[in-house]
C-alpha cells in the first residue's frame, strides 16, 4: 500500500493541497494531528472534507480544545483544565463531522489487509511529564494515566494483524534525550526524552506478541526549534521499525512553492519512505529517500 503522510498542519492547508492529494494516487492518507494554528481546528477540518482519497487522522494537543483549556494544561492548572474539558467531547465530535469523510481516530484499530493493520494511538498527546487532558480521556476512553492507556493499546494490538502501522501525535519514549532527537524536548532541554511511555509499552507488547511494527508515524515535536533554531533528527531505525517524526512546521514554505509530506510504501517484504515537496501546481520539486529500517538491536539515527 502507498500512503501519503501529513505532519502537523497548524493551519497550513489549502485547496491546492486537496487537489494534489486527490490526484496523487495514494491508497490512503494519514494525518498526525494539530490541525489548528493554536486552537480552533474546524476551519482546516472543513478544507480536508474535500479529499476523495481514504484518510485517517488523530487529534493533536491543539485540536478540539479552547485556548484557556490549552493554557491550563500547559501551566498545570488541574481545576481549570477540568473545567475546560467539559465541552471537549462536543468540540471533537464537531471537528470529526467537519472533516468527514476523513476519519478521526484515537485508540482505534483498522484492518487494512489480512496482514496489515493501522493502530491509532492516544489522541491529544502532549508529552510524558504528566498525563495531559486526563479528564476528557477518562470520560471518553476510560484511561486516566499512562499505564491504563498502555493497557488499552495492548488490547487493540491483541486483535491486530501480524504487521502494524502506528499513527500517533507524539512519538514513543526511548529515541534519545537530546533536544535534537526525534522526540527530544527542545523548549525545556532538561526534560530530555519527550516521547510517550504508553506508546513505548505498546510497541514492546506488539513485538512480544510476535507482531512487526513496520513504522511509527508521529509529529508534535516540530522539526526546527523555535527556541534555538536547531533542526532535529526526524527519523530513526529501531529493529524492524521506522520511527518517523513528520512535523515539518510550517509545512508550506516559500509562499506556497514548497509543500511537505512523506510518501510511504509498505509491502510484506519492504518499507520505503521519501520526504516530498511539491509546488502550488502539484509538481514534485524535491524528493529525498528516507532509508528503510534495517534489523538491529540498537536504535541508530538514519
DRENDO-652831 format. One record per residue (C-alpha): x, y, z. Coordinates in nm, 2 decimals, always signed. Example, Ala and Ser with C-alpha at 12.3 -4.5 7.8 and 13.67 -1.06 7.14 Angstrom:
residues 2
+--------+--------+--------+
|   east |  north |     up |
+--------+--------+--------+
|  +1.23 |  -0.45 |  +0.78 |
|  +1.37 |  -0.11 |  +0.71 |
+--------+--------+--------+
END
This chain:
residues 302
+--------+--------+--------+
|   east |  north |     up |
+--------+--------+--------+
|  +0.00 |  +0.00 |  +0.00 |
|  +0.10 |  +0.36 |  -0.07 |
|  +0.04 |  +0.62 |  +0.20 |
|  +0.07 |  +1.00 |  +0.20 |
|  +0.16 |  +1.11 |  +0.55 |
|  +0.10 |  +1.47 |  +0.65 |
|  +0.26 |  +1.62 |  +0.96 |
|  +0.13 |  +1.89 |  +1.19 |
|  -0.08 |  +2.12 |  +0.97 |
|  -0.12 |  +2.42 |  +1.21 |
|  -0.35 |  +2.59 |  +0.96 |
|  -0.12 |  +2.53 |  +0.65 |
|  -0.36 |  +2.36 |  +0.42 |
|  -0.55 |  +2.49 |  +0.12 |
|  -0.74 |  +2.39 |  -0.20 |
|  -0.41 |  +2.32 |  -0.38 |
|  -0.32 |  +2.06 |  -0.12 |
|  -0.66 |  +1.90 |  -0.15 |
|  -0.63 |  +1.89 |  -0.53 |
|  -0.28 |  +1.74 |  -0.52 |
|  -0.36 |  +1.46 |  -0.28 |
|  -0.68 |  +1.37 |  -0.47 |
|  -0.47 |  +1.31 |  -0.78 |
|  -0.16 |  +1.17 |  -0.62 |
|  -0.26 |  +0.81 |  -0.64 |
|  -0.21 |  +0.72 |  -0.27 |
|  -0.42 |  +0.44 |  -0.13 |
|  -0.46 |  +0.62 |  +0.20 |
|  -0.37 |  +0.95 |  +0.37 |
|  -0.26 |  +0.97 |  +0.73 |
|  -0.26 |  +1.29 |  +0.94 |
|  -0.07 |  +1.31 |  +1.27 |
|  -0.28 |  +1.59 |  +1.41 |
|  -0.26 |  +1.95 |  +1.52 |
|  -0.48 |  +2.10 |  +1.25 |
|  -0.53 |  +2.43 |  +1.43 |
|  -0.29 |  +2.73 |  +1.43 |
|  -0.33 |  +2.74 |  +1.81 |
|  -0.69 |  +2.63 |  +1.87 |
|  -1.00 |  +2.61 |  +1.65 |
|  -0.95 |  +2.32 |  +1.42 |
|  -1.28 |  +2.32 |  +1.23 |
|  -1.18 |  +2.56 |  +0.95 |
|  -0.90 |  +2.33 |  +0.85 |
|  -1.12 |  +2.03 |  +0.91 |
|  -1.37 |  +2.17 |  +0.65 |
|  -1.09 |  +2.20 |  +0.40 |
|  -0.99 |  +1.84 |  +0.45 |
|  -1.35 |  +1.73 |  +0.38 |
|  -1.28 |  +1.78 |  +0.01 |
|  -1.04 |  +1.49 |  +0.00 |
|  -1.15 |  +1.18 |  -0.20 |
|  -0.87 |  +0.95 |  -0.10 |
|  -0.94 |  +0.74 |  +0.21 |
|  -0.79 |  +0.90 |  +0.51 |
|  -0.74 |  +0.86 |  +0.89 |
|  -0.64 |  +1.13 |  +1.13 |
|  -0.55 |  +1.15 |  +1.50 |
|  -0.62 |  +1.47 |  +1.70 |
|  -0.32 |  +1.66 |  +1.84 |
|  -0.30 |  +1.86 |  +2.16 |
|  -0.42 |  +2.17 |  +1.98 |
|  -0.74 |  +2.00 |  +1.84 |
|  -1.08 |  +2.02 |  +2.00 |
|  -0.96 |  +2.25 |  +2.28 |
|  -1.01 |  +2.61 |  +2.38 |
|  -0.72 |  +2.85 |  +2.45 |
|  -0.79 |  +2.87 |  +2.82 |
|  -0.80 |  +2.49 |  +2.84 |
|  -0.48 |  +2.45 |  +2.64 |
|  -0.31 |  +2.71 |  +2.87 |
|  -0.44 |  +2.53 |  +3.18 |
|  -0.28 |  +2.21 |  +3.05 |
|  +0.05 |  +2.38 |  +2.97 |
|  +0.06 |  +2.56 |  +3.31 |
|  -0.05 |  +2.25 |  +3.50 |
|  -0.37 |  +2.40 |  +3.65 |
|  -0.58 |  +2.09 |  +3.71 |
|  -0.90 |  +2.27 |  +3.82 |
|  -0.90 |  +2.50 |  +3.51 |
|  -0.82 |  +2.20 |  +3.29 |
|  -1.11 |  +2.00 |  +3.42 |
|  -1.34 |  +2.30 |  +3.36 |
|  -1.21 |  +2.34 |  +3.01 |
|  -1.27 |  +1.97 |  +2.94 |
|  -1.64 |  +1.99 |  +2.99 |
|  -1.71 |  +2.08 |  +2.63 |
|  -1.42 |  +1.89 |  +2.47 |
|  -1.62 |  +1.59 |  +2.36 |
|  -1.86 |  +1.81 |  +2.17 |
|  -1.58 |  +2.01 |  +2.01 |
|  -1.40 |  +1.69 |  +1.90 |
|  -1.73 |  +1.55 |  +1.76 |
|  -1.79 |  +1.86 |  +1.56 |
|  -1.43 |  +1.85 |  +1.42 |
|  -1.49 |  +1.49 |  +1.32 |
|  -1.81 |  +1.58 |  +1.15 |
|  -1.65 |  +1.87 |  +0.97 |
|  -1.36 |  +1.67 |  +0.82 |
|  -1.57 |  +1.37 |  +0.71 |
|  -1.51 |  +1.16 |  +0.50 |
|  -1.16 |  +1.18 |  +0.67 |
|  -1.20 |  +0.96 |  +0.97 |
|  -1.08 |  +1.08 |  +1.31 |
|  -0.94 |  +0.81 |  +1.54 |
|  -0.80 |  +0.75 |  +1.88 |
|  -0.74 |  +0.41 |  +2.04 |
|  -0.86 |  +0.27 |  +1.70 |
|  -0.76 |  -0.04 |  +1.51 |
|  -0.83 |  -0.05 |  +1.14 |
|  -0.76 |  -0.37 |  +0.94 |
|  -0.60 |  -0.26 |  +0.60 |
|  -0.54 |  -0.62 |  +0.47 |
|  -0.51 |  -0.97 |  +0.60 |
|  -0.15 |  -0.90 |  +0.73 |
|  -0.15 |  -0.52 |  +0.79 |
|  -0.33 |  -0.31 |  +1.05 |
|  -0.34 |  +0.06 |  +1.14 |
|  -0.32 |  +0.13 |  +1.51 |
|  -0.42 |  +0.48 |  +1.61 |
|  -0.27 |  +0.57 |  +1.94 |
|  -0.37 |  +0.80 |  +2.23 |
|  -0.53 |  +1.12 |  +2.09 |
|  -0.43 |  +1.47 |  +2.21 |
|  -0.08 |  +1.36 |  +2.33 |
|  +0.13 |  +1.64 |  +2.46 |
|  +0.43 |  +1.48 |  +2.63 |
|  +0.54 |  +1.25 |  +2.91 |
|  +0.59 |  +1.49 |  +3.20 |
|  +0.22 |  +1.44 |  +3.30 |
|  -0.10 |  +1.28 |  +3.16 |
|  -0.24 |  +1.57 |  +2.97 |
|  -0.62 |  +1.60 |  +2.91 |
|  -0.68 |  +1.34 |  +3.18 |
|  -1.04 |  +1.45 |  +3.25 |
|  -1.15 |  +1.41 |  +2.89 |
|  -0.96 |  +1.09 |  +2.82 |
|  -1.10 |  +0.93 |  +3.13 |
|  -1.46 |  +1.02 |  +3.04 |
|  -1.42 |  +0.93 |  +2.67 |
|  -1.19 |  +0.63 |  +2.68 |
|  -1.17 |  +0.52 |  +3.04 |
|  -0.79 |  +0.59 |  +3.07 |
|  -0.65 |  +0.81 |  +3.34 |
|  -0.28 |  +0.75 |  +3.33 |
|  +0.00 |  +0.61 |  +3.11 |
|  -0.05 |  +0.26 |  +3.25 |
|  -0.42 |  +0.24 |  +3.16 |
|  -0.35 |  +0.39 |  +2.82 |
|  -0.08 |  +0.13 |  +2.75 |
|  -0.33 |  -0.14 |  +2.86 |
|  -0.59 |  -0.01 |  +2.62 |
|  -0.35 |  -0.01 |  +2.33 |
|  -0.23 |  -0.36 |  +2.42 |
|  -0.59 |  -0.49 |  +2.40 |
|  -0.61 |  -0.34 |  +2.05 |
|  -0.28 |  -0.50 |  +1.95 |
|  -0.40 |  -0.84 |  +2.06 |
|  -0.67 |  -0.82 |  +1.79 |
|  -0.44 |  -0.68 |  +1.52 |
|  -0.29 |  -0.85 |  +1.21 |
|  +0.07 |  -0.95 |  +1.21 |
|  +0.21 |  -0.62 |  +1.08 |
|  +0.12 |  -0.28 |  +1.22 |
|  +0.15 |  +0.08 |  +1.12 |
|  +0.12 |  +0.31 |  +1.42 |
|  -0.03 |  +0.66 |  +1.38 |
|  +0.03 |  +0.88 |  +1.68 |
|  +0.05 |  +1.25 |  +1.76 |
|  +0.36 |  +1.23 |  +1.98 |
|  +0.63 |  +0.96 |  +1.93 |
|  +0.74 |  +0.69 |  +2.17 |
|  +0.99 |  +0.73 |  +2.45 |
|  +1.33 |  +0.58 |  +2.41 |
|  +1.46 |  +0.75 |  +2.10 |
|  +1.71 |  +0.99 |  +2.26 |
|  +1.72 |  +1.26 |  +2.53 |
|  +1.90 |  +1.53 |  +2.33 |
|  +1.70 |  +1.83 |  +2.22 |
|  +1.76 |  +1.73 |  +1.86 |
|  +1.65 |  +1.37 |  +1.90 |
|  +1.33 |  +1.28 |  +1.70 |
|  +1.12 |  +1.34 |  +2.01 |
|  +1.36 |  +1.52 |  +2.24 |
|  +1.25 |  +1.83 |  +2.43 |
|  +1.39 |  +2.15 |  +2.27 |
|  +1.18 |  +2.40 |  +2.47 |
|  +1.29 |  +2.26 |  +2.81 |
|  +1.61 |  +2.06 |  +2.73 |
|  +1.63 |  +1.94 |  +3.09 |
|  +1.32 |  +1.73 |  +3.03 |
|  +1.52 |  +1.53 |  +2.78 |
|  +1.33 |  +1.24 |  +2.61 |
|  +0.98 |  +1.38 |  +2.55 |
|  +0.84 |  +1.07 |  +2.39 |
|  +0.54 |  +0.89 |  +2.54 |
|  +0.58 |  +0.59 |  +2.77 |
|  +0.24 |  +0.43 |  +2.69 |
|  +0.33 |  +0.42 |  +2.32 |
|  +0.67 |  +0.26 |  +2.40 |
|  +0.49 |  +0.00 |  +2.61 |
|  +0.25 |  -0.07 |  +2.32 |
|  +0.54 |  -0.12 |  +2.08 |
|  +0.71 |  -0.36 |  +2.32 |
|  +0.38 |  -0.55 |  +2.37 |
|  +0.34 |  -0.58 |  +1.99 |
|  +0.69 |  -0.72 |  +1.95 |
|  +0.65 |  -0.96 |  +2.24 |
|  +0.33 |  -1.09 |  +2.08 |
|  +0.51 |  -1.17 |  +1.75 |
|  +0.39 |  -0.87 |  +1.56 |
|  +0.60 |  -0.64 |  +1.34 |
|  +0.57 |  -0.27 |  +1.40 |
|  +0.66 |  -0.16 |  +1.05 |
|  +0.66 |  +0.22 |  +1.12 |
|  +0.55 |  +0.47 |  +1.39 |
|  +0.43 |  +0.79 |  +1.23 |
|  +0.40 |  +1.09 |  +1.46 |
|  +0.47 |  +1.47 |  +1.49 |
|  +0.42 |  +1.72 |  +1.78 |
|  +0.79 |  +1.80 |  +1.82 |
|  +0.85 |  +2.04 |  +1.53 |
|  +1.15 |  +1.97 |  +1.31 |
|  +1.30 |  +2.32 |  +1.38 |
|  +1.32 |  +2.45 |  +1.73 |
|  +1.15 |  +2.79 |  +1.78 |
|  +1.39 |  +2.85 |  +2.07 |
|  +1.74 |  +2.76 |  +1.93 |
|  +1.67 |  +2.74 |  +1.56 |
|  +1.83 |  +2.39 |  +1.55 |
|  +1.69 |  +2.11 |  +1.33 |
|  +1.62 |  +1.78 |  +1.49 |
|  +1.68 |  +1.43 |  +1.35 |
|  +1.35 |  +1.34 |  +1.20 |
|  +1.38 |  +0.96 |  +1.16 |
|  +1.55 |  +0.67 |  +1.32 |
|  +1.55 |  +0.29 |  +1.28 |
|  +1.49 |  +0.06 |  +1.57 |
|  +1.50 |  -0.31 |  +1.49 |
|  +1.24 |  -0.36 |  +1.21 |
|  +1.06 |  -0.02 |  +1.28 |
|  +1.10 |  +0.31 |  +1.11 |
|  +1.04 |  +0.58 |  +1.37 |
|  +0.93 |  +0.90 |  +1.18 |
|  +0.87 |  +1.25 |  +1.30 |
|  +0.66 |  +1.42 |  +1.03 |
|  +0.61 |  +1.76 |  +1.20 |
|  +0.76 |  +2.00 |  +0.94 |
|  +0.62 |  +2.33 |  +1.06 |
|  +0.52 |  +2.53 |  +0.87 |
|  +0.46 |  +2.25 |  +0.61 |
|  +0.40 |  +2.51 |  +0.34 |
|  +0.71 |  +2.73 |  +0.27 |
|  +0.83 |  +2.98 |  +0.01 |
|  +0.50 |  +3.15 |  -0.04 |
|  +0.33 |  +2.82 |  -0.12 |
|  +0.60 |  +2.69 |  -0.36 |
|  +0.71 |  +2.41 |  -0.12 |
|  +0.45 |  +2.18 |  +0.05 |
|  +0.58 |  +1.90 |  +0.26 |
|  +0.46 |  +1.54 |  +0.31 |
|  +0.60 |  +1.19 |  +0.34 |
|  +0.54 |  +0.92 |  +0.08 |
|  +0.54 |  +0.57 |  +0.23 |
|  +0.51 |  +0.24 |  +0.06 |
|  +0.46 |  -0.08 |  +0.27 |
|  +0.47 |  -0.43 |  +0.13 |
|  +0.52 |  -0.76 |  +0.32 |
|  +0.88 |  -0.76 |  +0.21 |
|  +0.99 |  -0.39 |  +0.23 |
|  +0.91 |  -0.04 |  +0.35 |
|  +1.02 |  +0.27 |  +0.16 |
|  +0.98 |  +0.63 |  +0.27 |
|  +1.06 |  +0.96 |  +0.10 |
|  +1.03 |  +1.32 |  +0.20 |
|  +0.84 |  +1.50 |  -0.07 |
|  +0.80 |  +1.87 |  -0.15 |
|  +0.55 |  +1.98 |  -0.42 |
|  +0.48 |  +2.32 |  -0.56 |
|  +0.14 |  +2.50 |  -0.58 |
|  +0.07 |  +2.33 |  -0.91 |
|  +0.12 |  +1.99 |  -0.76 |
|  +0.46 |  +1.92 |  -0.93 |
|  +0.73 |  +1.75 |  -0.73 |
|  +1.02 |  +1.98 |  -0.67 |
|  +1.22 |  +1.77 |  -0.42 |
|  +1.21 |  +1.40 |  -0.33 |
|  +1.46 |  +1.26 |  -0.07 |
|  +1.46 |  +0.89 |  +0.02 |
|  +1.44 |  +0.80 |  +0.38 |
|  +1.65 |  +0.49 |  +0.44 |
|  +1.41 |  +0.20 |  +0.53 |
|  +1.47 |  +0.03 |  +0.87 |
|  +1.73 |  -0.25 |  +0.89 |
|  +1.71 |  -0.52 |  +1.15 |
|  +1.91 |  -0.41 |  +1.46 |
|  +1.90 |  -0.45 |  +1.83 |
|  +2.00 |  -0.08 |  +1.88 |
|  +1.84 |  +0.24 |  +1.78 |
|  +2.06 |  +0.45 |  +1.55 |
|  +1.99 |  +0.77 |  +1.36 |
|  +1.95 |  +0.75 |  +0.98 |
+--------+--------+--------+
END
